[in-house]
Amino acid sequence: MATYAVMGGNIVSNVIVADNPIDASNALGVELIEYTSDNPAGIGWTYDKETNTFTPPALIDQINSSTQKLIDAGLTQEEINALIYQASQPTLQDPIE
């Protein structure tokens, strides 16, 4: 079995594992592109047909870059996770739905 990106234009809309990509593509009515650990893909990633490569969304790169800066500053991954959790909690200014 291999892993495939389900394409919506040049954006990955889902990822699947399939034995037969042609049958899976026909059954789903979508284009499938195989990805590997050397050329990974994920939902929201962009595919370039000319270079046959997947690129993560810019937000992923920003998060990874910011996380690395915090690690370089001496924070642990646990401390970073706690900061992310705190930042995601509503404040008094945020409406509660």
Secondary structure, 3 states (H helix, E strand, C coil): CEEEEEEECCEEEEEEEECCHHHHHHHHCCEEEEECCCCCCCCCCEEECCCCEEECCHHHHHHHHHHHHHHHCCCCHHHHHHHHHHHHCCCCCCCCC
